Amino acid sequence: MQWLEVAIMVKESGSDIMAEVLREKGAVGVSIESAEKTIFDEGSNWPQDEDIYFLDPNEYMYVKAYYKYDEETYKEIVDYIKQRVSDITLMNLESINLGECTVVYNVANDEDWANDWKKFFVPFHITKNIVVKPSWENYESKDSEIVIEIDPGLAFGTGMHETTKMCMELTEQYVKEGMSVADVGCGTGILSILAAKLGAKNVKAIDFDPICVAVTKQNAISNNVQEQLDVISGNLVDELKEKVDVVIANIVADPIIEIIGVLDRVLKPQGYFIASGIIDTRLPDVLNALKKIGIEPIEIKKDKVWIALVCKM
């Protein structure tokens, strides 16, 4: 099967905005990676004469998305994205510097996509005790390390992005043995698997994307936590029938605000809400939503332009 790959080069503060543009057209998956991990490998089918080469990799990220390739309709997707990017760059976005947004595209096979991930995904530490490793790499754990084996497949979520890293740090801090957890927008299942390895007795891993559901199930088996995980296809917390001790949402501001509105239905008294994926300019909106239900964060973390926070019911 062939896939249409679309990449937008943008300054880091605007990467979340461009990810939403790509999702608008029904992307199967969206990733945000450092521009140092260039997509323009020698011999690839990516355009070789774009200005993208001259953008500073220390300032820029590339936001990359995949769509099912259709020879008759792919150009409409590319034209739509280029127009949306052009419109957004003309807006007054206050403190967000988008930089010189450049859109490029390529047609790739399934196996090309998989190989792209494997080039840049190697074992790495999230914290002193948490290690993430791809399924195709060997790693010998030390002492009390928790090793999470991930194969992203056609889903995304490896722990490399700041939002996931902060969320994993907070999950390690607040999830205790015997707790029940809901991971909303589970992606590859990386946070669900971490919660299970920290001792959570029951973890609801929820995603509306069937690819993410399938990848999470496989990753749960690879990590021997499939008995603790209940992988659910659904939108946000709609499918949650019982209250849990911890709700984790590593998504973006708007769905986080939507979850805040129903926290009393899904979170136990004294339970924790861990949220990440909030760009700093949207933090006031999230705080206002929390204020409306009488809650304030007990911890806020920031990494570059990204915010993660924890609240207690």
Residue pairs with C-beta under 8 A, 6 or more apart in sequence:
1 68
1 69
1 109
1 110
2 69
2 107
2 108
2 109
3 28
3 66
3 67
3 68
3 69
3 107
3 108
3 109
3 110
3 113
4 66
4 67
4 68
4 69
4 74
4 77
4 78
4 105
4 106
4 107
5 64
5 65
5 66
5 105
5 106
5 107
5 108
5 113
6 22
6 27
6 64
6 65
6 66
6 67
6 77
6 78
6 81
6 103
6 104
6 105
7 39
7 46
7 62
7 63
7 64
7 65
7 103
7 104
7 105
7 106
8 18
8 21
8 22
8 62
8 63
8 64
8 81
8 85
8 101
8 102
8 103
9 35
9 52
9 55
9 60
9 61
9 62
9 99
9 100
9 101
9 102
9 104
10 17
10 18
10 60
10 61
10 62
10 63
10 98
10 99
10 101
11 59
11 60
11 61
11 97
11 98
11 99
12 59
12 60
12 61
12 304
12 305
13 95
13 96
13 97
13 98
13 279
13 304
13 305
14 93
14 96
14 97
14 98
14 99
14 101
15 32
15 61
15 63
16 32
16 252
16 277
16 279
16 305
16 306
17 88
17 93
17 96
17 98
17 279
18 63
18 85
18 88
18 98
18 101
19 30
19 32
19 63
19 65
20 252
21 81
21 84
21 85
21 88
22 30
22 63
22 65
22 81
23 30
23 65
24 80
24 84
25 67
25 77
25 80
25 81
26 67
27 65
27 66
27 67
28 65
28 66
28 67
28 68
28 154
28 209
28 211
29 65
29 66
29 154
29 155
29 156
29 209
29 211
30 63
30 64
30 65
30 156
31 63
31 64
31 65
31 156
32 61
32 62
32 63
32 64
32 161
33 61
33 62
33 64
33 120
33 160
34 57
34 61
35 55
35 56
35 57
35 59
35 60
35 61
35 62
36 57
36 58
37 119
37 120
38 57
39 46
39 62
39 64
39 106
39 116
40 46
40 48
40 52
40 53
41 119
44 106
45 106
45 107
45 108
46 104
46 106
47 104
47 106
50 102
50 104
51 100
51 102
52 102
52 104
55 99
55 100
55 102
59 99
60 99
66 113
66 154
67 74
67 77
69 107
74 105
74 107
78 103
78 105
81 103
82 103
85 101
85 103
88 98
88 101
89 98
89 101
94 281
95 281
96 279
96 281
108 116
110 154
113 154
114 153
117 134
117 152
118 134
118 136
121 134
121 137
121 152
121 158
121 160
122 133
122 134
122 137
123 131
123 132
123 133
123 134
123 137
123 139
124 131
124 132
124 133
124 159
124 160
125 131
126 132
126 159
126 165
126 168
126 169
127 168
127 169
127 172
129 144
129 145
129 146
129 172
130 145
130 146
130 148
130 168
130 172
130 194
131 139
131 141
131 145
131 146
131 147
131 148
132 147
132 148
132 150
132 158
132 159
132 190
133 139
133 147
133 148
133 149
133 150
134 149
134 150
134 151
134 152
134 158
135 149
135 150
135 151
135 222
136 151
139 147
141 147
146 194
146 197
146 198
148 159
148 190
148 193
148 194
148 197
148 223
149 219
149 222
149 223
150 157
150 158
150 159
150 188
150 189
150 190
150 193
150 219
151 188
151 215
151 218
151 219
151 222
152 158
152 188
152 215
153 188
153 211
153 214
153 215
153 218
154 211
154 215
155 187
155 188
155 209
155 211
155 212
155 215
155 216
156 187
156 188
157 164
157 186
157 187
157 188
157 189
157 190
157 191
157 250
158 164
158 188
158 190
159 165
159 168
159 190
162 303
162 304
162 306
163 250
163 276
163 277
163 303
163 306
163 308
164 190
164 191
164 250
164 276
165 303
166 276
166 301
166 303
166 306
166 308
167 191
167 248
167 250
167 274
167 276
167 277
167 308
168 190
168 191
168 194
169 301
170 274
170 276
170 299
170 301
170 308
170 310
171 191
171 194
171 195
171 198
171 246
171 248
171 274
172 194
172 198
174 246
174 272
174 274
174 310
175 181
175 194
175 195
175 198
175 199
175 200
175 246
176 198
176 199
177 198
177 199
177 200
177 201
178 199
178 200
178 201
179 195
179 199
179 200
179 201
179 244
179 245
179 246
180 200
180 201
180 202
180 203
180 204
180 242
180 244
180 245
180 246
181 192
181 195
181 200
181 202
181 203
181 204
181 244
181 245
181 246
181 247
181 248
182 203
182 204
182 206
182 237
182 240
182 244
182 246
182 247
182 248
182 266
183 189
183 191
183 192
183 195
183 203
183 204
183 205
183 206
183 248
184 206
184 236
184 237
184 247
184 248
184 249
184 251
184 255
184 259
185 206
185 207
185 236
185 249
185 250
185 251
185 255
186 192
186 205
186 206
186 207
186 212
186 216
186 231
187 207
187 212
187 215
187 216
187 250
188 212
188 215
188 216
188 219
189 205
189 212
189 215
189 216
189 217
189 219
189 220
189 229
189 231
190 219
191 248
191 250
192 203
192 205
192 216
192 220
192 229
192 231
193 219
193 220
193 223
193 225
193 229
195 203
195 246
195 248
196 203
196 220
196 223
196 225
196 228
196 229
197 223
197 225
200 228
200 246
201 228
202 228
202 230
202 244
203 225
203 228
203 229
203 230
204 230
204 232
204 239
204 240
204 244
205 216
205 220
205 229
205 230
205 231
205 232
206 232
206 233
206 234
206 236
206 237
206 239
206 240
207 213
207 216
207 232
207 233
207 234
208 233
208 234
208 235
210 233
213 231
213 232
213 233
216 229
216 231
217 226
217 229
217 231
220 226
220 229
220 231
232 239
233 239
236 255
236 258
236 259
237 247
237 259
237 262
237 265
237 266
240 265
240 266
243 265
243 266
243 267
243 268
243 271
244 266
244 267
244 268
244 271
245 267
245 268
245 271
245 272
246 271
246 272
246 273
246 274
247 259
247 263
247 266
247 267
247 271
247 272
247 273
247 274
248 274
248 275
249 255
249 256
249 259
249 273
249 274
249 275
249 276
249 277
250 275
250 276
250 277
251 277
252 277
252 278
252 279
252 282
253 277
253 278
253 279
253 282
253 285
253 286
256 275
256 277
256 278
256 286
256 289
257 285
257 286
257 289
259 266
259 273
259 275
260 273
260 286
260 289
260 290
260 292
260 293
260 295
261 289
261 293
263 273
263 293
263 295
263 311
263 313
264 293
264 313
267 273
267 313
268 313
269 313
270 312
270 313
271 312
271 313
272 310
272 311
272 312
272 313
273 295
273 310
273 311
273 312
273 313
274 308
274 309
274 310
275 286
275 308
275 309
275 310
275 311
276 306
276 307
276 308
276 309
277 306
277 308
278 286
278 306
278 307
278 308
278 309
279 305
279 306
279 307
280 302
280 305
280 306
280 307
283 307
286 307
286 309
287 296
287 297
290 296
290 297
290 311
295 311
295 312
295 313
296 311
297 309
297 310
297 311
298 310
298 311
298 312
299 309
299 310
300 307
300 308
300 309
300 310
301 307
301 308
301 309
302 308
